[in-house]
Amino acid sequence: MRHGESVFVDSGAWIALALARDPFHARGREQWEILRAAGARLYTSVPVVIETFTFLDRNANRDVALAWQDSIYRTRAAKILPCELRDLEDSWEYFRRADLHRLSAVDATSFAIMRRSRIRIAFTFDHHFSAVGFRQLA
């Protein structure tokens, strides 16, 4: 990975970082340190923030979800990209693909946002990102 490269952080990565009991926690922490050392420019999106907060709220508790939210905003860990109407419209094409079984709407909008923002690398544990042509870290 080149210094200062743009990387999109997906919900699964945020969740792994936030929850020590997550099966991907150790791999996530290791990758996070690599990204920070490389000076990666980190991005995420409004749908990813909503999905991550909801998951943490329901599967851990509200305090964990709020602490995660606070850490994202306070440290400016990643720039939060908006989801535009055109991203939603572009996301529907992914649901027509037979190879993307069990694709989530958040992932599909993430692909559209990444393409619009010209981000080619994803910090994620979700194979769908590599299936559509992004470089997957984790």
C-alpha positions in Angstrom: 0.0 0.0 0.0 1.3 3.4 -0.9 1.6 6.2 1.6 -1.5 8.4 1.8 -3.7 6.1 -0.3 -7.4 6.4 0.1 -9.2 3.6 1.9 -12.9 3.0 2.5 -13.8 1.6 6.0 -16.8 -0.7 5.9 -19.1 -1.6 8.8 -17.5 -5.0 9.5 -14.1 -3.3 10.1 -15.6 -0.7 12.4 -17.4 -3.4 14.4 -14.3 -5.6 14.6 -12.4 -2.6 15.9 -15.1 -1.7 18.5 -15.8 -5.1 19.9 -12.9 -7.1 21.5 -15.2 -10.2 21.4 -15.5 -9.9 17.6 -13.8 -12.8 15.8 -12.0 -10.3 13.5 -10.9 -8.0 16.3 -7.2 -8.9 16.3 -6.9 -8.8 12.5 -8.8 -5.5 12.5 -6.5 -3.9 15.1 -3.5 -5.1 13.1 -4.8 -3.7 9.8 -5.8 -0.4 11.5 -2.2 0.1 12.7 -0.9 -0.7 9.3 -3.2 1.9 7.8 -2.3 4.5 10.3 1.4 3.9 9.8 1.0 4.2 6.0 -0.8 7.6 6.5 -3.9 6.2 4.7 -6.7 8.7 4.0 -9.7 6.9 5.6 -13.2 7.3 4.4 -16.6 5.8 5.3 -20.2 6.8 4.5 -23.4 7.9 6.1 -25.0 4.5 5.5 -22.0 2.7 7.0 -22.1 4.9 10.1 -25.9 4.2 10.5 -25.4 0.4 10.0 -22.4 0.3 12.4 -24.2 2.3 15.1 -27.3 0.2 14.9 -25.3 -3.1 15.1 -23.4 -1.9 18.1 -26.5 -0.6 19.8 -28.4 -3.9 19.3 -25.5 -6.4 19.8 -23.5 -4.7 22.5 -25.3 -1.8 24.1 -26.1 1.9 23.6 -23.0 3.0 25.6 -20.7 1.1 23.3 -22.5 2.5 20.2 -22.2 6.1 21.5 -18.6 5.6 22.5 -17.9 4.4 18.9 -19.7 7.4 17.5 -17.9 9.7 19.7 -14.5 8.3 18.7 -15.3 8.6 15.0 -16.3 12.3 15.4 -13.8 13.4 18.1 -10.7 11.9 16.4 -11.9 12.4 12.9 -10.8 8.9 12.3 -12.4 8.9 8.8 -14.1 11.4 6.6 -17.8 10.6 6.3 -19.0 10.7 2.7 -22.6 11.4 1.9 -24.9 9.0 0.1 -26.3 10.9 -2.9 -29.4 10.0 -4.8 -27.3 9.0 -7.7 -25.4 6.6 -5.4 -28.7 4.9 -4.5 -29.7 4.7 -8.2 -26.3 3.3 -9.2 -26.4 0.7 -6.4 -29.4 -1.1 -7.9 -27.2 -2.5 -10.7 -25.4 -4.7 -8.2 -28.6 -6.6 -7.2 -28.9 -7.8 -10.8 -25.6 -9.7 -10.5 -26.0 -13.4 -9.8 -22.6 -13.6 -8.2 -23.5 -11.2 -5.4 -25.8 -13.4 -3.4 -26.9 -11.9 0.0 -25.6 -8.5 -0.9 -26.8 -5.7 1.5 -28.1 -2.4 0.4 -25.4 -0.7 2.5 -22.7 -2.6 0.6 -24.3 -1.7 -2.8 -24.4 2.0 -1.9 -20.8 1.7 -0.6 -19.7 0.4 -4.0 -21.4 3.4 -5.7 -19.9 5.9 -3.3 -16.4 4.4 -3.6 -16.7 4.5 -7.4 -17.9 8.1 -7.4 -15.1 9.1 -4.9 -12.5 7.1 -6.9 -11.5 4.9 -3.9 -10.2 1.5 -4.9 -9.3 0.0 -1.5 -11.7 -1.2 1.2 -10.9 -2.1 4.8 -13.5 -4.8 5.1 -14.1 -8.5 5.9 -16.8 -8.7 3.3 -15.9 -10.6 0.1 -18.4 -8.7 -1.9 -16.0 -5.8 -2.2 -13.4 -7.9 -4.0 -16.1 -9.6 -6.1 -16.9 -6.2 -7.6 -13.3 -5.2 -8.2 -12.1 -3.4 -5.1 -8.9 -4.3 -3.4 -9.9 -5.8 0.0 -7.7 -5.2 3.1 -8.2 -7.4 6.2 
